[in-house]
Amino acid sequence: MTIRGRIHNGVVELSEGVGLPEGTEVIVQPVPLEIKSTDRRPLVERLGGVVGSAVDLQEDFAERHDHYIHGSGG
């Protein structure tokens, strides 16, 4: 059996009309949201306005981004 619902304020809310007995154990498996874009241009064209706009980065940021972002990786 599959029952659908949504998260609302951190709580799973089952689809309307669906009820389970109190104490029923469940498994929650997130379903990826389907995002539909009507813009069919290549990503580099859609984001072209921000490409290269980062300023004040370390010279080696591209090679060591994990270190700078997460503080790991040496």
SVG drawing of the C-alpha trace seen along z (x, -y; Angstrom):
<svg xmlns="http://www.w3.org/2000/svg" viewBox="-12 -41 58 43">
<polyline fill="none" stroke="black" stroke-width="0.4" points="0.0,0.0 1.3,-3.5 -0.2,-6.6 0.8,-10.0 1.1,-13.2 3.2,-16.3 5.4,-17.8 3.7,-20.8 5.5,-22.7 7.7,-19.6 4.8,-17.2 3.7,-14.6 0.2,-15.3 -1.5,-12.5 -3.6,-13.1 -7.2,-14.1 -9.4,-11.2 -6.5,-8.9 -6.4,-7.8 -4.2,-5.3 -4.8,-3.9 -2.9,-5.8 0.5,-4.3 0.8,-2.8 4.5,-2.6 5.3,-4.0 8.3,-4.5 8.7,-7.9 10.3,-7.9 10.8,-11.4 9.7,-11.8 11.7,-14.3 9.7,-17.4 9.3,-17.6 10.5,-21.1 9.3,-22.1 11.1,-24.9 9.7,-26.6 13.1,-28.1 14.9,-25.7 18.1,-27.7 21.3,-26.0 22.1,-26.4 25.2,-28.5 23.0,-31.0 20.4,-31.1 23.1,-31.7 25.4,-33.8 24.7,-36.9 26.2,-35.5 29.1,-33.5 32.4,-35.0 30.7,-37.5 32.3,-36.1 34.8,-38.5 37.4,-38.4 38.0,-34.6 41.2,-32.9 43.5,-32.4 43.2,-28.6 39.5,-28.5 38.7,-26.4 41.2,-23.7 40.5,-23.8 36.8,-24.8 36.0,-21.9 38.5,-23.2 37.2,-26.7 33.5,-25.8 33.6,-22.8 36.9,-23.4 38.2,-20.0 40.2,-18.3 43.6,-19.9"/>
</svg>
